[in-house]
């Protein structure tokens, strides 16, 4: 209780004791009035409670707002109790006044003291009411303006101190509330951002308990909830928050150890119920380095993994040569849909391109060179199309050239056959002429020998000189005629040899042309080239032989001319013999000598004719071989035509070019 108030109460009691005629009841009522004592007790309780609340707020066991509300409630109760006490005290004063009328003189001083006390208490009560109203209205600056005077100035000062402390606490609480509000706003902003992001995010605390998942991961897990429940019957999306992170793993301990030791970003892939998820875990740390949780990003890679397997299978099939498979485009989007469409376009292009090439090559294998690739392609497929079509064009031109060459070869072989037949008849005629020449040479040799014998016997037949001379003249004439015939035959033989030489030269030219055409024909003309080479060799041999025969015939002609000259001389001699028999004996020796030389020359001519006959026989054999080669050439040309007729190359009129067979 306040000291001033106590002194006043003591003085009041003393005055009352000494007052004469003061009724005991009035003294007792005044002394037993609980208003002041109750007010003092309430103030003491208020001060103690305020200190207790302040200590609890400072220790943290009670929040500032709760402490403020409790102190505010106590002040309001105090004001209410004080108002009731003041009303009761006024009633008592009125009752004391009634009693004091009976002892006015004795209780005047007591009444005065009571009035003073009441006024003091009323002033303090007004101050307390002002403080309470200011505190209740949160106008703590008005509390500082209240003057602490009167009997309850200690209580007023305590309340002012408490109000100032409450103002400070309220300001601190307001600052903390603003910080908390900003933190809450920031947390709300982060939560909203996580909810609207398309990334699947899940957050767990340091004990691996899931404390948050955004809408994206919730939507993803709800989509596959029924599939996950096939292998995880207890799995429910609604119960994920609050459960452990290892509910998706077969080895929870391994997962717990991995998350506990996680210090940096970690990425792994799990497979659950045939679905593939890629998890990216990042540890979260406080400012002091303490582990406060883990944030996990979920990515459903099921469609991506299945697409990768599908693409891998398609690539394997393509590597094996199967371009008919296609990737599914249903239920795909974005990159996977683009990838599937691009792969299908690639497979379709490769399939169609190779199918066109296969079609053309198959037609080529069957002899049809009319097929072409008409579709439009790009890149290497365009090059393949161009090369394939150019190959068909080149083969068509080559087959056409082969057909024309086969016709030319067939025609040349026919001409060679006709030439060989003509050459064979000429060779036979030449052989017959040579036989006649040989027979004539035999006769001429006999005549020359007879002339020689006659010359030897001329000495013994001098008497018959005239007759012999006449006979000799006749013989000389016959010899002249015969020599003329031999000379003409030799010239004919020379002409025949020239013809044979020309035929050999033409045969050589034809064989050379045949070899060139055979070389152009390639593998199919190799056999014909061998035959042409043999024909060319035989033609060269025939030309060489004809050259030798020509030289021999030339020599024979020269010798025949020499013999003719000698015969003419003999004729002149014989005429001289006829004119001058006397000179017969002298000339007979010369005639004998000339006859001997002539016989030798005729022997040589005879041998030359024999050689010519042998060469003619060889020429005849060569002609027969050439005829056989020509027949073989015609046969090979026919086979070549039959082979190239298998190809359909389509001429300008749209019909296949088919050359006639020889």
C-alpha positions in Angstrom: 0.0 0.0 0.0 1.2 3.6 -0.7 3.0 5.3 2.2 1.0 8.6 2.0 -2.2 6.7 1.9 -1.2 4.7 5.0 -0.3 7.9 6.9 -3.6 9.4 6.1 -5.4 6.3 7.2 -3.5 6.3 10.6 -4.3 10.0 11.1 -7.9 9.2 10.4 -8.0 6.4 12.9 -6.4 8.6 15.6 -8.8 11.5 15.0 -11.7 9.1 15.1 -10.6 7.6 18.4 -10.3 11.0 19.9 -13.5 12.2 18.4 -16.2 12.5 21.0 -19.4 10.9 20.2 -18.1 9.1 17.1 -20.2 6.1 16.7 -18.4 2.8 16.8 -20.4 1.5 13.9 -19.2 4.4 11.7 -15.6 3.8 12.7 -15.9 0.1 12.1 -17.5 0.5 8.7 -14.9 3.0 7.6 -12.1 0.8 8.9 -13.5 -2.4 7.4 -14.1 -0.9 4.0 -12.3 -3.1 1.5 -12.0 -0.6 -1.3 -8.7 0.9 -0.6 -7.1 -2.4 0.5 -8.5 -4.1 -2.5 -7.2 -1.4 -4.7 -3.7 -1.6 -3.1 -3.7 -5.4 -3.4 -4.8 -5.2 -7.0 -2.0 -2.7 -7.8 0.6 -5.0 -6.2 -0.8 -8.0 -8.1 -0.7 -5.9 -11.3 2.9 -4.9 -10.7 4.0 -8.5 -9.9 2.0 -9.9 -12.8 3.5 -7.3 -15.2 7.0 -8.2 -14.0 6.2 -11.9 -14.4 4.8 -11.4 -17.9 7.9 -9.3 -18.9 10.3 -12.0 -17.6 8.4 -14.7 -19.5 8.4 -12.6 -22.7 12.1 -12.1 -22.3 12.8 -15.8 -21.7 10.8 -16.7 -24.8 8.2 -18.8 -23.0 5.5 -16.3 -23.9 5.2 -14.3 -27.1 5.1 -10.6 -27.1 1.5 -10.4 -28.4 0.2 -12.8 -25.8 2.0 -10.9 -23.0 0.6 -7.7 -24.2 -2.9 -9.1 -24.3 -2.6 -10.5 -20.8 -1.3 -7.2 -19.4 -4.1 -5.3 -21.3 -6.7 -7.6 -19.8 -5.3 -7.1 -16.3 -5.3 -3.3 -16.7 -8.9 -3.5 -17.8 -9.8 -5.6 -14.8 -8.0 -3.2 -12.5 -9.9 -0.2 -14.0 -13.2 -2.1 -13.6 -12.5 -3.1 -10.0 -11.4 0.5 -9.2 -14.6 1.9 -10.6 -16.6 -0.5 -8.4 -14.6 0.3 -5.4 -15.0 4.0 -5.9 -18.8 3.6 -6.1 -18.9 1.5 -2.9 -16.7 4.0 -1.1 -19.0 6.8 -2.1 -21.9 4.9 -0.6 -20.1 4.4 2.6 -19.2 8.0 2.7 -22.8 8.8 2.5 -23.6 6.4 5.3 -20.7 7.9 7.4 -22.1 11.3 6.8 -25.5 10.2 8.3 -23.8 9.0 11.3 -21.6 12.1 11.6 -24.7 14.2 11.9 -25.1 12.6 15.3 -21.6 13.7 16.2 -20.9 16.6 14.0 -18.5 18.3 16.2 -16.5 15.2 17.1 -16.3 13.9 13.6 -15.7 17.1 11.7 -12.0 16.4 11.5 -12.5 12.7 10.6 -14.9 13.7 7.8 -12.3 16.2 6.6 -9.6 13.5 6.5 -12.0 11.1 4.7 -12.8 13.7 2.1 -9.1 14.3 1.5 -8.4 10.6 1.1 -11.3 10.2 -1.2 -10.2 13.1 -3.4 -6.7 11.7 -3.6 -8.0 8.2 -4.5 -10.3 9.6 -7.1 -7.5 11.5 -8.7 -5.3 8.4 -8.8 -8.3 6.4 -10.2 -8.7 8.9 -13.0 -5.0 8.6 -13.8 -5.3 4.9 -13.8 -8.4 5.0 -16.0 -6.6 7.4 -18.5 -3.6 5.0 -18.6 -5.9 1.9 -19.1 -7.8 3.6 -21.9 -4.6 4.7 -23.6 -3.2 1.2 -23.4 -6.4 -0.3 -24.6 -6.4 2.1 -27.6 -2.6 1.3 -28.2 -1.8 5.0 -27.7 1.3 4.5 -25.6 2.5 8.0 -26.2 -0.5 9.3 -24.2 0.6 7.2 -21.2 3.9 9.1 -21.1 1.9 12.4 -20.9 0.0 11.4 -17.7 1.4 13.0 -14.5 2.0 10.6 -11.6 0.5 12.4 -8.6 -1.9 11.5 -5.9 -2.0 8.7 -3.5 -1.4 6.1 -6.2 1.5 7.8 -7.9 3.7 4.6 -7.5 1.2 2.5 -9.2 0.8 5.1 -12.0 4.6 5.2 -12.5 4.7 1.4 -12.6 1.9 1.3 -15.2 3.7 4.0 -17.2 6.9 2.0 -17.1 4.9 -1.2 -18.1 3.2 0.8 -20.9 6.5 2.0 -22.2 7.9 -1.5 -22.1 4.7 -2.7 -23.8 5.2 -0.1 -26.5 8.8 -1.2 -27.1 7.6 -4.9 -27.2 4.8 -4.0 -29.5 7.2 -2.2 -31.8 9.5 -5.1 -31.7 6.6 -7.4 -32.3 5.5 -5.2 -35.2 9.0 -5.4 -36.7 9.1 -9.2 -36.2 5.7 -9.4 -37.7 6.8 -7.4 -40.8 9.8 -9.7 -41.2 7.6 -12.7 -40.7 5.1 -11.4 -43.2 7.9 -10.8 -45.7 9.2 -14.3 -45.1 5.7 -15.7 -45.5 5.2 -13.7 -48.7 8.5 -15.0 -50.0 7.6 -18.5 -49.1 4.2 -18.1 -50.7 5.8 -16.7 -53.8 8.3 -19.7 -54.0 5.4 -22.1 -53.3 3.3 -20.6 -56.0 6.3 -20.6 -58.4 6.9 -24.3 -57.7 3.2 -25.1 -58.2 3.0 -23.4 -61.6 6.3 -24.6 -62.9 6.2 -27.6 -65.3 9.2 -29.2 -63.5 8.2 -32.1 -61.1 9.6 -31.0 -57.7 9.5 -32.9 -54.4 11.1 -31.7 -51.1 12.1 -33.8 -48.1 13.4 -32.8 -44.7 16.7 -34.0 -43.1 14.9 -37.2 -42.1 14.0 -38.0 -45.7 10.3 -37.3 -44.9 8.5 -35.8 -47.8 7.2 -32.3 -46.8 6.2 -30.9 -50.1 5.4 -31.8 -53.7 4.3 -29.4 -56.4 1.3 -29.8 -58.7 3.3 -31.1 -61.6 4.7 -34.1 -59.7 1.3 -34.7 -58.1 -0.3 -34.7 -61.6 2.4 -37.0 -63.0 2.0 -39.5 -60.1 -1.8 -39.4 -60.3 -1.5 -40.3 -63.9 0.5 -43.4 -63.2 -1.0 -44.1 -59.8 -2.9 -47.2 -60.9 0.2 -48.6 -62.6 2.4 -48.0 -59.5 -0.2 -49.7 -57.3 0.4 -52.9 -59.2 3.8 -53.3 -57.6 3.3 -50.9 -54.7 -0.2 -51.8 -53.4 0.0 -49.2 -50.5 1.0 -46.4 -52.8 -1.4 -43.4 -52.7 -0.7 -39.9 -54.0 -2.7 -38.3 -51.2 -0.5 -39.9 -48.6 2.9 -39.1 -50.2 3.4 -36.0 -48.2 4.5 -37.2 -44.7 5.9 -40.5 -46.0 9.6 -41.4 -46.6 11.5 -40.8 -49.8 12.5 -44.5 -50.1 8.9 -45.8 -50.7 9.8 -46.1 -54.4 13.0 -48.1 -53.9 13.5 -51.8 -53.3 16.5 -51.2 -51.0 15.4 -48.4 -48.5 18.7 -48.6 -46.5 20.8 -48.1 -49.6 18.6 -45.1 -50.5 18.9 -43.7 -47.0 22.7 -44.0 -46.9 22.9 -42.4 -50.3 20.8 -39.4 -49.4 22.5 -39.0 -46.0 25.9 -38.9 -47.7 24.7 -36.6 -50.5 26.8 -33.4 -50.7 26.3 -32.4 -54.4 23.9 -33.0 -57.2 23.1 -36.6 -57.9 21.2 -38.1 -60.8 19.8 -41.6 -61.2 17.1 -43.5 -63.0 14.6 -46.0 -61.5 12.2 -48.4 -63.1 8.9 -49.1 -61.4 6.0 -51.0 -62.9 7.5 -50.8 -66.4 7.9 -47.0 -66.1 11.2 -45.1 -66.1 11.8 -42.1 -64.0 14.9 -39.9 -63.8 15.5 -38.5 -60.4 17.8 -35.5 -59.8 18.5 -34.9 -56.1 20.1 -31.8 -54.7 20.9 -31.4 -51.0 19.8 -28.3 -49.1 21.9 -26.7 -46.4 21.4 -23.9 -43.8 23.6 -20.9 -43.6 25.7 -22.7 -40.9 26.1 -25.8 -43.2 23.6 -27.9 -41.4 21.7 -30.3 -43.7 18.1 -29.3 -43.8 16.6 -31.5 -46.5 16.7 -32.6 -50.1 14.9 -31.4 -53.2 14.3 -34.0 -55.9 13.3 -33.3 -59.5 11.2 -36.0 -61.2 11.2 -36.7 -64.9 9.0 -39.4 -66.5 11.2 -40.8 -69.2 8.9 -43.8 -70.0 7.8 -42.5 -73.4 11.4 -41.4 -74.1 12.9 -44.7 -73.1 10.3 -46.7 -75.1 10.9 -44.4 -78.1 14.7 -45.0 -77.7 14.1 -48.7 -77.7 11.8 -48.4 -80.7 14.3 -46.3 -82.6 17.1 -48.7 -81.7 15.1 -51.6 -83.1 14.3 -49.7 -86.3 18.0 -48.9 -86.7 18.9 -52.5 -86.2 16.3 -53.6 -88.7 17.6 -51.0 -91.2 21.2 -52.2 -90.6 20.0 -55.7 -91.4 18.5 -54.5 -94.6 14.8 -54.3 -93.6 13.4 -50.8 -94.4 9.7 -51.7 -94.0 9.4 -51.2 -90.3 8.0 -47.8 -89.1 8.0 -46.0 -85.7 4.6 -45.4 -84.0 3.5 -41.8 -84.0 0.5 -42.2 -81.7 0.7 -40.7 -78.1 3.9 -38.9 -78.9 4.6 -35.2 -78.9 7.3 -32.6 -79.3 10.7 -34.0 -80.0 9.8 -37.6 -79.9 7.0 -37.0 -82.4 9.4 -35.1 -84.7 12.0 -37.9 -84.3 9.4 -40.6 -85.2 8.1 -38.7 -88.2 11.7 -38.0 -89.4 12.8 -41.6 -89.0 9.7 -42.9 -90.8 10.4 -40.5 -93.6 14.0 -41.7 -93.8 12.9 -45.4 -93.8 10.2 -44.7 -96.4 12.7 -42.9 -98.7 15.3 -45.7 -98.3 12.7 -48.3 -98.8 11.2 -46.7 -102.0 14.7 -45.9 -103.3 16.1 -49.4 -102.9 12.8 -50.9 -104.2 13.2 -48.8 -107.4 16.8 -49.9 -107.7 15.9 -53.6 -107.1 13.1 -53.3 -109.7 15.5 -52.0 -112.3 18.2 -54.5 -111.5 15.8 -57.4 -111.5 14.5 -56.3 -114.9 18.1 -56.0 -116.1 18.8 -59.5 -114.9 15.9 -60.7 -117.0 17.1 -58.8 -120.1 14.7 -55.9 -119.9 16.7 -52.7 -120.2 13.6 -50.4 -120.6 13.0 -49.9 -116.9 14.0 -46.6 -115.4 13.7 -44.9 -112.0 11.3 -41.9 -112.3 10.7 -40.9 -108.7 12.3 -37.8 -107.4 15.1 -38.3 -104.7 17.7 -36.1 -103.1 21.3 -36.6 -102.1 22.9 -40.0 -102.5 19.5 -41.5 -103.6 19.4 -39.0 -106.4 23.0 -40.1 -107.4 21.9 -43.7 -107.2 18.9 -43.0 -109.4 21.1 -41.2 -111.9 23.8 -43.8 -111.9 21.3 -46.6 -112.3 19.5 -44.9 -115.2 22.8 -44.1 -116.9 23.9 -47.7 -116.5 20.7 -48.8 -118.3 21.3 -46.2 -121.0 24.9 -47.3 -121.5 24.0 -51.0 -121.5 21.3 -50.2 -124.1 23.8 -48.4 -126.3 26.3 -51.2 -125.8 23.7 -53.9 -126.7 22.6 -51.9 -129.7 26.3 -51.6 -130.8 26.8 -55.3 -130.2 23.8 -56.1 -132.3 25.0 -53.9 -135.1 28.5 -55.4 -134.8 27.1 -58.9 -134.9 25.3 -58.0 -138.1 28.4 -56.5 -139.5 30.5 -59.6 -138.5 27.9 -61.9 -140.0 27.9 -59.9 -143.3 31.7 -59.9 -143.3 31.8 -63.6 -142.6 29.5 -64.2 -145.5 31.7 -62.1 -147.8 34.7 -64.0 -146.6 33.0 -67.3 -147.3 32.1 -66.1 -150.8 35.7 -64.9 -151.3 37.1 -68.2 -150.1 34.9 -70.1 -152.5 36.1 -67.9 -155.4 39.7 -68.2 -154.2 39.2 -72.0 -154.0 38.1 -72.2 -157.6 40.9 -70.0 -158.7 43.4 -72.1 -156.8 42.0 -75.2 -158.5 42.3 -73.5 -161.9 45.9 -72.5 -161.0 46.7 -76.1 -160.0 45.3 -77.4 -163.3 47.4 -74.8 -165.2 50.5 -75.8 -163.3 49.8 -79.5 -164.2 49.6 -78.5 -167.8 52.8 -76.5 -167.5 54.5 -79.4 -165.9 53.4 -81.6 -168.7 54.6 -79.1 -171.3 57.9 -78.8 -169.5 58.3 -82.5 -169.6 57.7 -82.5 -173.3 60.1 -79.6 -173.8 62.7 -81.3 -171.7 62.4 -84.4 -173.9 62.7 -82.2 -177.0 65.8 -80.5 -175.6 67.3 -83.8 -174.7 66.5 -85.1 -178.1 68.1 -82.0 -179.7 71.2 -82.6 -177.6 71.4 -86.2 -178.7 70.9 -85.1 -182.3 73.6 -82.5 -181.9 75.9 -85.2 -180.6 75.1 -87.5 -183.5 75.4 -84.6 -186.0 79.0 -85.4 -186.7 78.2 -88.9 -187.6 75.2 -87.9 -189.6 76.8 -85.3 -191.7 75.3 -86.9 -194.8 71.9 -86.4 -193.4 72.7 -82.9 -192.3 70.2 -81.3 -194.6 67.5 -83.5 -193.5 68.4 -83.2 -189.9 68.7 -79.4 -190.4 65.2 -79.4 -191.8 64.0 -81.5 -188.9 66.0 -79.2 -186.6 64.3 -76.2 -188.1 61.0 -77.8 -187.5 61.9 -78.7 -184.0 63.1 -75.2 -183.4 59.9 -73.8 -184.6 58.0 -76.1 -182.3 60.3 -75.1 -179.5 59.6 -71.5 -180.3 55.9 -72.1 -180.2 56.3 -74.1 -177.0 58.5 -71.5 -175.4 55.9 -68.9 -176.4 53.3 -71.0 -174.7 55.5 -71.4 -171.6 56.1 -67.7 -171.6 52.3 -67.0 -171.8 51.6 -69.7 -169.1 54.3 -68.1 -166.9 52.7 -64.7 -167.3 49.3 -66.2 -166.4 50.9 -67.8 -163.4 52.4 -64.5 -162.4 48.9 -62.9 -162.7 47.4 -65.7 -160.6 50.1 -65.2 -158.0 49.3 -61.4 -158.0 45.6 -62.3 -157.5 46.5 -64.7 -154.6 48.7 -62.0 -153.1 45.8 -59.5 -153.4 43.4 -62.1 -151.8 45.9 -62.6 -149.0 46.1 -58.9 -148.4 42.3 -58.5 -148.4 42.1 -61.5 -146.1 44.6 -59.9 -143.8 42.6 -56.6 -143.8 39.3 -58.5 -143.1 41.0 -60.5 -140.3 42.3 -57.2 -138.8 38.8 -55.7 -139.0 37.4 -58.9 -137.4 39.9 -58.7 -134.6 38.9 -55.0 -133.9 35.2 -55.9 -133.9 36.0 -58.9 -131.6 37.8 -56.6 -129.2 34.8 -54.3 -129.1 32.6 -57.2 -128.3 34.6 -58.0 -125.2 34.3 -61.4 -123.6 31.8 -62.7 -126.1 34.2 -61.9 -129.0 37.3 -63.4 -127.5 36.8 -66.7 -129.4 36.2 -64.8 -132.6 39.3 -62.8 -132.0 41.4 -66.0 -131.8 39.9 -67.2 -135.1 40.5 -63.8 -136.7 44.1 -63.9 -135.5 44.6 -67.4 -137.0 43.1 -66.1 -140.3 45.4 -63.1 -140.3 48.4 -65.4 -139.7 47.4 -67.7 -142.5 46.8 -64.7 -144.8 50.3 -63.4 -144.0 51.7 -66.9 -144.6 49.8 -67.0 -147.9 51.1 -63.6 -148.9 54.6 -64.6 -148.1 54.2 -67.8 -150.1 52.7 -65.9 -153.0 55.6 -63.5 -152.8 58.1 -66.5 -153.0 56.1 -68.0 -155.9 56.1 -64.7 -157.7 59.8 -64.4 -157.4 60.2 -67.9 -158.7 57.8 -67.3 -161.6 59.7 -64.1 -162.3 62.9 -66.0 -162.4 61.2 -68.7 -164.6 59.9 -66.1 -166.9 63.3 -64.5 -167.3 64.8 -67.9 -167.9 62.0 -68.8 -170.4 62.7 -65.5 -172.2 66.3 -66.4 -172.2 65.4 -69.8 -173.6 63.1 -68.2 -176.1 66.0 -66.0 -177.1 68.2 -69.0 -177.4 65.6 -70.8 -179.4 65.4 -67.9 -181.7 69.1 -67.9 -182.0 68.9 -71.7 -182.7 66.3 -70.9 -185.4 68.6 -68.4 -186.9 71.4 -71.0 -186.7 69.2 -73.6 -188.2 68.4 -71.2 -191.0 72.1 -70.6 -191.4 72.5 -74.4 -191.4 70.0 -74.6 -194.1 71.8 -71.8 -195.9 75.2 -73.1 -195.1 75.5 -76.8 -194.4 79.1 -76.3 -194.3 79.1 -74.6 -191.0 77.0 -77.4 -189.4 79.8 -79.2 -187.9 81.1 -76.1 -186.3 77.8 -75.0 -185.0 76.8 -78.5 -183.7 79.1 -78.2 -180.9 77.6 -74.9 -180.0 74.1 -76.3 -180.4 75.1 -79.3 -178.1 76.4 -76.9 -175.5 73.3 -74.7 -175.8 71.1 -77.7 -175.6 72.8 -78.9 -172.4 72.4 -75.5 -170.8 68.8 -75.4 -171.9 68.2 -78.8 -170.5 69.6 -77.6 -167.2 67.4 -74.5 -167.3 64.4 -76.7 -168.1 65.2 -78.9 -165.1 65.2 -75.8 -162.9 62.0 -74.6 -164.4 60.5 -78.0 -163.8 61.5 -77.9 -160.2 60.1 -74.4 -159.9 56.8 -75.6 -161.3 56.8 -78.5 -158.9 57.2 -76.0 -156.0 54.5 -73.8 -157.4 52.3 -76.9 -157.5 53.1 -77.6 -153.9 52.4 -74.0 -152.9 49.2 -74.1 -154.8 48.1 -77.2 -152.8 49.0 -75.4 -149.6 47.0 -72.3 -150.7 44.1 -74.6 -151.4 44.4 -76.0 -147.9 44.6 -72.5 -146.4 41.5 -71.5 -148.4 39.7 -74.5 -147.0 40.8 -73.5 -143.5 39.7 -69.9 -144.1 36.4 -71.2 -145.3 36.0 -73.2 -142.1 37.0 -70.1 -140.1 34.4 -68.1 -142.0 31.8 -70.6 -141.2 32.9 -70.6 -137.5 32.7 -66.8 -137.6 29.2 -66.9 -138.9 28.3 -69.4 -136.3 29.7 -67.2 -133.5 28.0 -64.2 -134.9 24.7 -66.1 -134.9 25.3 -67.1 -131.2 26.2 -63.5 -130.4 23.0 -62.3 -132.1 20.9 -64.8 -130.2 22.5 -63.7 -126.9 21.9 -60.0 -127.5 18.3 -60.7 -128.7 17.5 -61.6 -125.0 17.8 -57.9 -124.2 14.8 -55.5 -124.6 16.3 -52.1 -125.3 13.2 -50.4 -126.9 13.9 -48.5 -130.1 12.5 -45.1 -130.9 9.2 -46.5 -132.0 8.8 -48.2 -128.7 9.4 -51.7 -129.9 12.5 -53.7 -128.8 15.5 -53.6 -131.1 15.8 -57.1 -132.5 18.4 -57.6 -135.2 17.8 -60.4 -137.7 19.8 -63.6 -137.4 22.4 -64.4 -140.0 
